Amino acid sequence: MKMTASSVAAFAALSSLVLFGTAACSTNQTARENVSNSPEIDVPGEQFDLSQWNITLPIDANADGKPDMVKVKDLQNYSHPEFFYLNDNKELVFTSPNIGVTTANSKNARSELRHMSRGFNTKIKTKAPKNNFALAAHENANAFAAIGGRMEATLSVDHVAVNSDRPEKYPSYSVVIGQIHAGNDPDRSKGFGYGNEPLKIFYKKFPDHDTGSVFWTYERNLPKAHPDRTDIAYPVWGNTWENPSDPGSKGIKLGEEFSYVVNVYKNTMSLTFTSPNREPVEYSINLADNVDAYGNIDDKDFKHGYAGDWHYFKAGAYSQCNGGTSNPFWGTACGGTGVWETDKANGDYSKVRFSKLVLSNGTPSS
């Protein structure tokens, strides 16, 4: 199924003239009903395997007070003209404003896919084992959809936020382009279930630099209020987020293509980053203990790491620039109005395009 050019244009007009929290039509289906004889436009599901993904968008078109989420079945025929679409080269484009509708546990807007191992089988609940993967060290590992998993992506970051009143804050001017997220559970008696992230892959570029930096972070698996719960950054190309220096030729330009492979096999997460004319960068870390990616024991991390958690992949554009000021770490005071056309014109958004995004089973490292 395809969307017509006229229906896309109609929905774009509606989306751009209102605040992200409300909209004039309830769903994208409303726009698709206005069919004409215009040339057809491909939807992402015709070029990418989206059979195990849903998506969260930075808008609230149905006015339910939450960001819109498109389910796996509906995503196969879905496109949004601003936030989730195919470009002329059949690449998958994700766009997210600094100021948009956010999920309950985040201050950052996103256009981001969430791995749903259950596929179309909605009888399996989102947090159920058969919709997520575990590490081999999990006491009930065989009850899950998989032990480990693999996500491969080739992409480029075309834009990151350019306005911030707190440029010294680490997340300013950055976007997350891939994640492993652990589950958020009410029962945390065994030291798991805090909803932390063993992996976030970042791209960050200061407005006055020609290139940006790619790095990844590991979050210590501790309670939210614990003073040692923090994200530890590891460099790929350029700098990590605390370093404001110009990465120069060591960095990645906007629009420059690169790839990552996230491979979780048994308990080990292996990361491989590649880009034309650059040396590959590789890391390996056991997610079931407290030994860091450099092979050193981290006494401040939980000694069992993420062994007892359930996990899922995420990919897209998860903006790290927001308008907040209250959080001493994540409050970046970035520019934005909540009106898309204004924010787009002012550069208050992130944009990422993928030419490849593939899920598969985890494999032994070569």
Residue pairs with C-beta under 8 A, 6 or more apart in sequence:
1 43
1 76
1 77
2 40
2 41
2 42
2 43
2 46
2 77
3 31
3 32
3 40
3 41
3 43
3 79
4 32
4 34
4 35
4 36
4 38
4 39
4 40
4 41
5 38
5 39
5 40
5 41
6 34
6 35
6 36
6 38
7 31
7 32
7 33
7 34
7 35
7 36
8 31
8 41
8 79
8 81
9 81
10 31
10 34
11 25
11 28
11 30
11 31
11 80
11 81
12 81
12 82
14 23
14 24
14 25
14 31
15 23
15 59
15 61
15 80
15 81
15 82
15 340
16 82
16 339
16 340
16 341
17 24
17 341
18 24
18 339
19 338
19 339
20 58
20 59
20 60
20 97
20 99
20 100
20 101
20 109
20 338
20 339
20 340
21 60
21 63
21 101
21 338
22 60
22 63
23 59
23 60
23 61
23 62
23 63
25 31
25 61
26 61
26 62
26 63
27 61
27 62
27 68
28 61
28 70
28 78
28 79
28 80
41 79
41 86
42 79
42 86
42 90
43 76
43 77
43 78
43 79
43 85
43 86
44 50
44 75
44 78
44 79
44 84
44 85
44 86
44 92
45 75
45 76
45 77
45 78
47 86
47 90
47 92
48 92
48 354
48 357
49 358
49 359
50 72
50 75
50 76
50 113
51 72
51 76
51 119
51 120
52 72
52 115
52 116
52 117
52 118
52 119
52 359
53 72
53 75
53 113
53 114
53 115
53 116
54 69
54 70
54 71
54 72
54 75
54 113
54 114
54 116
55 69
55 70
55 75
55 78
55 84
55 111
55 112
55 113
55 114
55 316
56 67
56 68
56 69
56 103
56 110
56 111
56 112
56 114
57 67
57 68
57 69
57 70
57 80
57 83
57 84
57 101
57 110
57 111
58 67
58 83
58 96
58 97
58 100
58 101
58 102
58 109
58 110
58 111
58 319
59 67
59 68
59 83
59 100
59 101
60 66
60 67
60 68
60 101
61 68
62 68
66 101
66 103
66 104
67 100
67 101
67 102
67 103
67 109
67 110
68 101
70 78
71 122
72 116
72 118
72 119
72 120
73 120
73 122
78 84
79 85
79 86
80 111
82 95
82 340
82 344
83 94
83 95
83 96
83 111
84 92
84 93
84 94
84 95
84 111
85 92
85 93
86 92
86 93
87 93
87 353
89 355
91 353
91 354
91 355
92 353
92 354
92 355
92 357
93 351
93 352
93 353
94 111
94 112
94 316
94 317
94 351
94 352
94 353
94 354
95 111
95 317
95 349
95 350
95 351
95 352
96 109
96 110
96 111
96 112
96 175
96 316
96 317
96 318
96 319
96 349
96 350
96 351
97 109
97 319
97 336
97 338
97 340
97 343
97 344
97 348
97 349
98 109
98 161
98 163
98 319
98 321
98 322
98 323
98 334
98 335
98 336
98 343
98 348
98 349
99 109
99 322
99 323
99 336
99 337
99 338
99 343
99 348
100 109
100 110
100 319
100 338
101 109
102 108
102 109
102 110
102 322
103 110
105 184
105 195
107 322
107 324
107 327
107 330
107 331
108 318
108 319
108 320
108 321
108 322
108 330
109 319
109 322
110 316
110 317
110 318
110 319
111 316
111 317
112 314
112 315
112 316
112 317
112 318
113 314
113 315
113 316
113 357
114 312
114 313
114 314
115 149
115 151
115 312
115 313
115 314
115 359
116 126
116 131
116 312
117 130
117 131
117 132
117 133
117 145
117 146
117 312
118 124
118 128
118 130
118 131
118 145
124 130
124 131
125 131
127 183
127 185
127 310
129 140
129 143
129 144
129 145
129 310
130 143
130 144
130 145
131 145
131 312
132 144
132 145
132 183
132 310
132 311
132 312
133 144
133 145
133 146
133 147
133 148
133 149
133 264
133 310
133 311
133 312
134 140
134 141
134 143
134 144
134 146
134 147
134 309
134 310
134 311
135 141
135 147
135 148
135 264
135 266
135 267
135 287
135 288
135 306
135 307
135 309
135 311
136 147
136 148
136 266
136 267
136 288
137 267
137 288
137 304
137 307
137 308
138 144
138 307
138 308
138 309
138 310
139 308
141 147
144 310
146 361
146 362
147 266
147 362
148 263
148 264
148 265
148 266
148 361
148 362
149 264
149 311
149 313
149 359
149 360
149 361
149 362
150 261
150 262
150 263
150 264
150 359
150 360
150 361
150 362
150 363
151 178
151 261
151 262
151 313
151 315
151 357
151 358
151 359
152 259
152 260
152 261
152 262
152 356
152 357
152 358
152 360
153 177
153 178
153 259
153 260
153 315
153 354
153 356
153 357
153 358
154 257
154 258
154 259
154 354
154 355
154 356
155 177
155 257
155 258
155 259
155 352
155 353
155 354
155 355
155 356
155 357
156 254
156 255
156 256
156 257
156 258
156 352
156 353
157 175
157 177
157 203
157 205
157 212
157 252
157 254
157 255
157 350
157 351
157 352
158 254
158 255
158 351
158 352
158 353
159 254
159 347
159 349
159 350
159 351
160 173
160 174
160 175
160 203
160 204
160 205
160 212
160 254
160 321
160 350
161 172
161 173
161 175
161 319
161 321
161 334
161 335
161 347
161 348
161 349
161 350
162 173
162 207
162 335
162 347
162 348
163 207
163 334
163 335
163 336
163 346
163 347
163 348
164 172
164 173
164 321
164 332
164 333
164 334
164 335
165 333
165 334
166 172
166 325
166 331
166 332
166 333
166 334
167 173
167 206
167 244
168 244
169 329
169 330
169 331
169 332
169 333
170 241
170 242
170 329
171 241
171 320
171 321
171 329
171 330
171 332
172 204
172 320
172 321
172 332
172 334
173 204
173 205
173 206
173 207
173 212
173 321
174 202
174 203
174 204
174 205
174 241
174 320
174 321
175 202
175 203
175 204
175 317
175 318
175 319
175 320
175 350
175 352
176 200
176 201
176 202
176 317
176 318
176 320
177 201
177 202
177 203
177 315
177 316
177 317
177 318
177 352
178 199
178 200
178 201
178 260
178 262
178 313
178 314
178 315
179 197
179 199
179 200
179 201
179 313
179 314
179 315
179 318
180 197
180 198
180 199
180 262
180 264
180 269
180 311
180 312
180 313
180 314
181 195
181 197
181 311
181 312
181 313
181 314
182 192
182 193
182 194
182 195
182 196
182 197
182 198
182 221
182 306
182 309
182 310
182 311
183 193
183 195
183 309
183 310
183 311
183 312
184 193
184 194
184 195
185 192
185 193
185 195
186 193
187 193
188 194
188 223
190 308
191 221
191 302
191 304
191 308
192 221
192 304
192 306
192 307
192 308
192 309
193 308
193 309
194 221
194 222
194 223
194 224
194 229
196 219
196 220
196 221
196 222
196 229
196 306
197 217
197 219
197 231
198 218
198 219
198 221
198 269
198 287
198 305
198 306
198 311
199 216
199 217
199 218
199 262
199 269
199 271
200 216
200 217
200 219
200 231
201 214
201 215
201 216
201 260
201 262
202 213
202 214
202 215
202 216
202 217
202 233
202 241
202 320
203 212
203 213
203 214
203 252
203 352
204 212
204 213
204 215
204 241
205 211
205 212
205 213
205 251
205 254
206 212
206 244
206 246
209 246
209 247
209 251
210 246
210 248
210 251
210 253
211 238
211 246
211 247
211 248
211 249
211 250
211 251
211 252
211 253
212 238
212 247
212 251
212 252
212 253
212 254
213 235
213 236
213 237
213 238
213 239
213 240
213 241
213 243
213 247
213 251
213 252
214 236
214 237
214 238
214 252
214 258
214 273
215 233
215 234
215 235
215 236
215 238
215 239
215 240
215 241
216 233
216 234
216 236
216 271
216 283
217 231
217 232
217 233
217 234
217 241
218 231
218 232
218 234
218 285
218 292
218 293
219 229
219 230
219 231
219 232
220 226
220 228
220 229
220 230
220 232
220 298
220 300
220 301
220 302
221 301
221 302
221 305
221 306
221 309
222 228
222 229
222 301
222 302
223 229
228 300
228 301
232 292
232 298
233 240
233 241
233 242
234 240
234 283
234 293
236 273
236 281
237 247
237 250
237 251
237 252
237 258
237 273
237 275
237 278
237 281
238 247
238 250
238 251
238 252
239 245
239 247
239 251
252 258
252 275
256 275
257 275
257 276
257 355
258 273
258 274
258 275
258 278
259 273
259 274
259 275
259 356
260 271
260 272
260 273
260 274
261 270
261 271
261 272
262 269
262 270
262 271
262 313
263 269
263 270
263 271
263 272
263 362
263 363
263 365
264 270
264 287
264 311
264 362
265 362
265 363
265 364
265 365
266 362
267 286
267 287
267 288
267 289
267 307
268 284
268 285
268 286
268 287
268 365
269 284
269 285
269 286
269 287
270 282
270 283
270 284
270 365
271 282
271 283
271 284
272 280
272 281
272 282
273 280
273 281
273 282
274 280
274 281
283 293
284 293
284 365
285 291
285 292
285 293
286 305
287 305
287 306
287 307
288 304
288 305
288 306
288 307
289 303
289 304
289 305
289 307
290 297
290 298
290 299
290 301
290 302
290 303
290 304
290 305
291 297
291 298
292 298
292 301
313 359
315 354
315 357
316 352
317 350
317 351
317 352
319 349
319 350
320 330
320 332
321 332
321 334
321 336
321 348
321 350
322 330
322 331
322 332
322 334
322 336
323 333
323 334
323 335
323 336
324 330
324 331
324 332
324 333
325 331
325 333
334 348
335 343
335 346
335 347
335 348
336 343
336 346
336 348
337 343
337 346
337 348
343 349
